[in-house]
Each structure stands twice: as C-alpha cells, then as structure tokens.
Amino acid sequence: MPKNARERFDVAVVSRDPSALVAAWECARIGLRVIVLELPDVELGDAPSNAGGVVAGLCSDLGLSVTIQDPSRGEENIYGIPANPFSAAVRDVMGWRGAWRIYLDRLMPIMSLGNERSLHRLVRRRLGARALRLLVQPRLASDLGITSDVDVADLVPGLSEATTRVGSLTLGVIEMMAADPAAVQRVELAGGMPGLRAALHERLDYFAVTRHRATAADVAPGAKPDDDATLTFSSTGSRPESVRVSALLASRDFVVPVASTSLPSGIVGVSERAPSLPAALRASREAAASVRQALLSRSEKPPVGPVDLGG
C-alpha cells in the first residue's frame, strides 16, 4: 500500500498527449505547484491539422521550427473529404466512377444538415459509403487513431452548418477553406510529436513541475466535499506513491470520481469531444483557465505555489 499522502500540489495533470502538458504549463507559469503523471501516449500523427493556426501558434511559443504543408491546388481536403470531387487523389483511390459519385453531392437537393452529429452518416449521405471507407476513415485512423464514428462538430466545427448553407459537403469544405485557409493545412513538426513533447518538458522543468512516467494512476475524493483529493500512481519498478491535490486536470475517467465534490477539475487531452490535436489544445487551455480561476478565488485555501499573475 502507498504511504500516507503528505505532499500537496495545487494541480495534478494526468497526461496522455501534448495538449495535457500544455494545460500543466498554463497552470505552472503563474506559480501554481503542479504534478504531471504521464501515462502511455495516445498515438497522433506527426503532421497534425493546422485548423485555426492552433498547432503552429503553440510551436511558435515553444520556439519549435515547423513546416506548413499547403495542399496542391485542387487537392484540398479536410480529413479526406475533398473540395474537388475530381482531384487526382480522389481518382487514384476511387476511380472515375467513384469521383462522379462524389460529384453527385453537388446535384443533390439542399438538405438541412446543421444538426447532423455523425460524421459517418454525413459522408455516406453526401459522398457515398465508398468515399467514407476509402477516403475519410483511413485519414482519421492515420492522423488521429480514430476507428469509430465521431461527432462532426467536435472534429470540424462549422462543417455541417457550412454544408447546409451551400447545399453540398464538398462545397462546404471550400467554404471552410475560405473562412480559414489553415483548415486544409498540416503542420510538419520538427522532431514530430516526440519533439513537441520534449519542448513542453523543458518548459515544465523550467517552472519546477514534478513529472512522473506512470504505468497506472487512480484518484480518490477527500472525506469532505472541500477536501483535497488523493492521487495514487505507480511507475515501473517502484512502489505506489500518493499525493494530495487541490485540483485535477485529466481525462474523463479520472475526473468523474471527483465530479460530485467541490474539487476544481477539468477534462484535458485528446478525447471523444476533442478528437484532434487543435481541438484538444483549445479544450485543455480552457480547462486549465477554469481551474486556475477556481483556485485563485478560494481565499480560505490559498495555493501552495508562489502565484505570480504576470506569468
């Protein structure tokens, strides 16, 4: 059994991908005392989407060099959904017959798809089952490790609405490109995801964040609603350790046990609701900001760390 948890941290972050490390950085840079448990990583491709410029912006903040990959003219797509039904990439995979089937998307009656939640249903209805199987699903698997259906609004916010406005999914991709050219760009990271993770480790070390490579972790709420939670974790070849934490940033399965308490918590990292790295970065930063605000507003229980709001 682990020894009694005596060491206390303001925030614990349970990480499986770089976006959770960004949440830890957001908390540590203002002086909160942070512990990070890194569990086995979620597999992410080394050239993530640059939608909203989010990934490129993070790399700029970290001083990492990146290469922005712009698709060839006429070959633009969003997670395999083509802007041009007759692009070379589409014809290579689908053949001319398949390309003409995708083109039918532009001839179908305008349909109200603004409330469509299922990406699979949206693609099947507009482009056909073969396009889903041969164009979209392989991209989701290679880029995001996703093999099941995903919410359209979580993966590409605004795509269903754009499709409804212009009456076509492929034209909807073009409208998304017009609003944000980065939507069809990819970011080639120097050193790939390991390089991004290493750069974030450097920032966390600068702010004296405690980091552990963990093989397992568990969180237990305190005896009273306003008590600290106890975070227990194990690493290869070492005995379980426990610490007390005043806030938790982790995946949903860790956050649920403390949801009924007053412990500030938030969901970070790639998840069903944030399936891409840009979405996970946005969600993780929002969760970190919420936890920071909650901790700083509790006058009866000040943070452990030497808070500096200029950080």
GULOFI-949574 format. One record per residue (C-alpha): residue number from 1; x, y, z. Coordinates in steps of 0.5 Angstrom, whole numbers, padded with zeros to 4 digits. Last residue first. Example, Ala and Ser with C-alpha at 12.3 -4.5 7.8 and 13.67 -1.06 7.14 Angstrom:
REM GULOFI-949574
 pos    px    py    pz
   2  0027 -0002  0014
   1  0025 -0009  0016
//
This chain:
REM GULOFI-949574
 pos    px    py    pz
 311  0007  0069 -0031
 310  0005  0076 -0029
 309  0000  0073 -0024
 308  0005  0071 -0020
 307  0003  0065 -0015
 306  0008  0063 -0010
 305  0006  0055 -0010
 304  0001  0052 -0005
 303 -0005  0056 -0007
 302 -0009  0059 -0002
 301 -0015  0056  0002
 300 -0020  0060  0005
 299 -0019  0066  0000
 298 -0021  0061 -0006
 297 -0021  0065 -0012
 296 -0014  0063 -0014
 295 -0016  0056 -0014
 294 -0022  0057 -0018
 293 -0019  0062 -0023
 292 -0013  0057 -0025
 291 -0018  0051 -0025
 290 -0022  0055 -0031
 289 -0016  0057 -0034
 288 -0013  0050 -0035
 287 -0020  0047 -0037
 286 -0020  0053 -0043
 285 -0013  0051 -0045
 284 -0014  0044 -0045
 283 -0020  0045 -0049
 282 -0017  0049 -0054
 281 -0011  0044 -0055
 280 -0015  0038 -0055
 279 -0019  0042 -0061
 278 -0012  0043 -0065
 277 -0010  0036 -0063
 276 -0016  0033 -0066
 275 -0021  0028 -0062
 274 -0024  0034 -0057
 273 -0030  0031 -0055
 272 -0028  0024 -0056
 271 -0022  0026 -0053
 270 -0015  0028 -0054
 269 -0012  0032 -0047
 268 -0016  0035 -0042
 267 -0022  0035 -0038
 266 -0023  0039 -0032
 265 -0023  0040 -0024
 264 -0024  0044 -0018
 263 -0025  0040 -0012
 262 -0032  0042 -0010
 261 -0034  0035 -0010
 260 -0039  0031 -0014
 259 -0035  0031 -0020
 258 -0029  0028 -0016
 257 -0030  0021 -0019
 256 -0032  0023 -0026
 255 -0025  0027 -0027
 254 -0021  0021 -0028
 253 -0025  0017 -0033
 252 -0026  0024 -0036
 251 -0019  0025 -0038
 250 -0014  0029 -0033
 249 -0014  0036 -0030
 248 -0015  0036 -0022
 247 -0015  0041 -0017
 246 -0013  0041 -0010
 245 -0008  0035 -0010
 244 -0006  0031 -0004
 243  0000  0026 -0006
 242  0001  0018 -0006
 241  0006  0014 -0009
 240  0006  0006 -0011
 239  0012  0002 -0010
 238  0017  0003 -0016
 237  0020 -0002 -0022
 236  0015  0001 -0027
 235  0012  0007 -0024
 234  0005  0007 -0020
 233  0000  0013 -0018
 232 -0004  0015 -0013
 231 -0008  0022 -0013
 230 -0011  0024 -0006
 229 -0017  0029 -0007
 228 -0016  0035 -0003
 227 -0022  0037  0002
 226 -0028  0041  0000
 225 -0033  0036 -0001
 224 -0031  0032  0006
 223 -0027  0025  0006
 222 -0023  0027  0000
 221 -0024  0025 -0007
 220 -0020  0019 -0009
 219 -0016  0019 -0016
 218 -0012  0013 -0019
 217 -0006  0012 -0023
 216 -0002  0007 -0027
 215  0004  0006 -0031
 214  0007  0013 -0029
 213  0012  0017 -0032
 212  0013  0022 -0027
 211  0014  0030 -0027
 210  0014  0035 -0022
 209  0014  0042 -0025
 208  0020  0046 -0023
 207  0017  0052 -0028
 206  0024  0051 -0032
 205  0022  0043 -0032
 204  0015  0045 -0035
 203  0018  0049 -0040
 202  0023  0044 -0042
 201  0018  0038 -0042
 200  0014  0042 -0047
 199  0020  0042 -0052
 198  0021  0035 -0051
 197  0013  0033 -0052
 196  0014  0037 -0059
 195  0020  0034 -0061
 194  0017  0027 -0059
 193  0011  0029 -0063
 192  0015  0030 -0069
 191  0022  0032 -0069
 190  0021  0039 -0073
 189  0013  0038 -0073
 188  0010  0038 -0080
 187  0004  0042 -0079
 186 -0002  0041 -0084
 185 -0006  0046 -0088
 184 -0013  0045 -0090
 183 -0016  0049 -0084
 182 -0011  0054 -0085
 181 -0014  0057 -0090
 180 -0020  0059 -0085
 179 -0026  0062 -0088
 178 -0025  0061 -0095
 177 -0022  0054 -0093
 176 -0029  0053 -0089
 175 -0033  0055 -0095
 174 -0029  0050 -0100
 173 -0030  0044 -0095
 172 -0038  0046 -0095
 171 -0037  0046 -0103
 170 -0035  0039 -0102
 169 -0041  0038 -0097
 168 -0046  0041 -0101
 167 -0052  0045 -0100
 166 -0048  0052 -0099
 165 -0051  0054 -0093
 164 -0053  0047 -0090
 163 -0046  0044 -0092
 162 -0043  0050 -0088
 161 -0047  0049 -0082
 160 -0045  0041 -0082
 159 -0038  0044 -0083
 158 -0038  0049 -0077
 157 -0033  0046 -0072
 156 -0029  0040 -0075
 155 -0028  0034 -0071
 154 -0032  0036 -0065
 153 -0038  0039 -0069
 152 -0038  0033 -0074
 151 -0038  0028 -0068
 150 -0034  0022 -0069
 149 -0035  0015 -0071
 148 -0030  0009 -0070
 147 -0023  0008 -0072
 146 -0020  0014 -0069
 145 -0012  0014 -0069
 144 -0012  0021 -0070
 143 -0008  0022 -0077
 142 -0007  0015 -0079
 141 -0014  0013 -0077
 140 -0018  0019 -0079
 139 -0015  0019 -0085
 138 -0016  0012 -0087
 137 -0024  0013 -0085
 136 -0024  0019 -0090
 135 -0022  0017 -0096
 134 -0023  0009 -0098
 133 -0029  0008 -0093
 132 -0033  0014 -0093
 131 -0032  0015 -0100
 130 -0034  0008 -0101
 129 -0040  0009 -0097
 128 -0043  0015 -0101
 127 -0041  0022 -0102
 126 -0047  0026 -0099
 125 -0051  0021 -0095
 124 -0045  0017 -0093
 123 -0041  0023 -0091
 122 -0046  0026 -0086
 121 -0048  0019 -0083
 120 -0040  0017 -0082
 119 -0039  0024 -0079
 118 -0045  0023 -0074
 117 -0048  0030 -0071
 116 -0052  0032 -0076
 115 -0056  0039 -0073
 114 -0054  0043 -0079
 113 -0055  0038 -0084
 112 -0061  0042 -0087
 111 -0061  0039 -0094
 110 -0060  0042 -0101
 109 -0063  0037 -0106
 108 -0057  0033 -0109
 107 -0053  0036 -0115
 106 -0047  0038 -0111
 105 -0046  0031 -0108
 104 -0047  0028 -0114
 103 -0040  0030 -0115
 102 -0038  0025 -0110
 101 -0041  0019 -0115
 100 -0037  0022 -0121
  99 -0031  0021 -0117
  98 -0033  0014 -0115
  97 -0034  0013 -0123
  96 -0027  0016 -0125
  95 -0023  0012 -0120
  94 -0024  0012 -0112
  93 -0017  0012 -0110
  92 -0013  0015 -0116
  91 -0019  0019 -0118
  90 -0020  0022 -0111
  89 -0012  0024 -0110
  88 -0012  0027 -0117
  87 -0018  0031 -0116
  86 -0024  0030 -0119
  85 -0029  0031 -0113
  84 -0025  0038 -0111
  83 -0026  0040 -0104
  82 -0025  0033 -0102
  81 -0027  0030 -0095
  80 -0020  0026 -0093
  79 -0020  0029 -0086
  78 -0021  0036 -0089
  77 -0019  0036 -0097
  76 -0015  0041 -0102
  75 -0012  0037 -0108
  74 -0015  0043 -0113
  73 -0008  0047 -0112
  72 -0003  0043 -0108
  71 -0004  0042 -0101
  70  0000  0047 -0096
  69  0004  0044 -0091
  68  0007  0049 -0086
  67  0014  0047 -0084
  66  0015  0048 -0077
  65  0021  0050 -0072
  64  0020  0050 -0065
  63  0021  0056 -0061
  62  0016  0054 -0056
  61  0011  0060 -0057
  60  0012  0059 -0064
  59  0010  0051 -0064
  58  0004  0053 -0060
  57  0002  0058 -0065
  56  0003  0053 -0071
  55 -0001  0048 -0067
  54 -0007  0053 -0066
  53 -0007  0056 -0073
  52 -0014  0056 -0073
  51 -0014  0049 -0077
  50 -0007  0047 -0077
  49 -0008  0040 -0078
  48 -0003  0035 -0075
  47  0003  0032 -0078
  46  0007  0028 -0074
  45  0001  0023 -0073
  44 -0002  0022 -0066
  43 -0002  0016 -0062
  42 -0004  0017 -0055
  41  0001  0016 -0050
  40  0002  0011 -0044
  39  0001  0015 -0038
  38  0005  0022 -0036
  37  0003  0024 -0029
  36  0004  0031 -0028
  35  0005  0035 -0021
  34  0004  0042 -0021
  33  0005  0048 -0016
  32  0002  0054 -0018
  31  0007  0060 -0020
  30  0003  0063 -0026
  29  0007  0059 -0031
  28  0005  0053 -0027
  27 -0002  0053 -0029
  26 -0001  0054 -0037
  25  0005  0049 -0037
  24  0000  0044 -0034
  23 -0005  0045 -0039
  22  0000  0045 -0045
  21  0002  0038 -0042
  20 -0005  0036 -0043
  19 -0005  0038 -0050
  18  0002  0034 -0051
  17 -0001  0027 -0050
  16 -0003  0022 -0045
  15 -0003  0027 -0039
  14 -0006  0026 -0032
  13 -0005  0033 -0029
  12 -0005  0035 -0022
  11 -0006  0042 -0019
  10 -0004  0045 -0013
   9  0000  0040 -0010
   8  0001  0037 -0003
   7  0006  0032  0000
   6  0003  0028  0005
   5  0000  0022  0002
   4  0000  0017  0007
   3  0005  0011  0004
   2  0003  0007 -0001
   1  0000  0000  0000
//
